[in-house]
């Protein structure tokens, strides 16, 4: 088992309108609960960007990065803040955790206008990104072709949803997908960090995390 505990699915109020806890408080909360790091996976979607009145690539990047940049200010040698993304497509119901992006990547093109996973998959491959479907078996989510996924979130700890985590684990095992675990922290009532993974080393950037996930060199918190 790795010894560094990271939550792979965390939101901030600055960049996810559905979240209620500012980035600074998110970091302090996770420090107090014994984590070694978090991955800020704020939402990137056409709906969220329109709601934020972000139209240009730069405006979208600046809005999306607000929470991560604020959280990064409170990083310490003992606690890491890593950039990730929860991406939604325009033509399907579903959310996807993207690992391997950095800040510069956000300024290169619009990321909120992909129609579906089939369209996004070649782009992910070209840019060495990992795609994990988040909470894939909530009742309103479209099931995806597992061949288009790198992994699946088999534990989602959001207290306001039934994520049917047991089904996700069966599905991921059947199709030999990488597994992830995250709290899906938004700051809702009763929203305490529940999920997470143990990494073999401390990571501070998205590409290092991607490489560990790609090699499956980690264990889930409750395994």
Buried (B, 14 or more C-beta within 10 A) or exposed (E): EBEBBBBBBBBBBBBBBEBBBBBBBBBBBBBEBEBBBBBBBBBBBBEBBEEBEBEEBEEBBBBBBBBBBBBBEBBEEEBBBBBBBBBBBEEBEBBBBBBBBEBEBBEEEBBBEBEBBBEBBEEBEEEEBBBBBBBBBBEEBEEBEBEBBBBBBBBBBBBEBEBBBEEBBEBBEEEEBBBBBBBBBBBBEEBEBBBBBBBBEBBBEBBBBBBBBBEEEBBBBEE
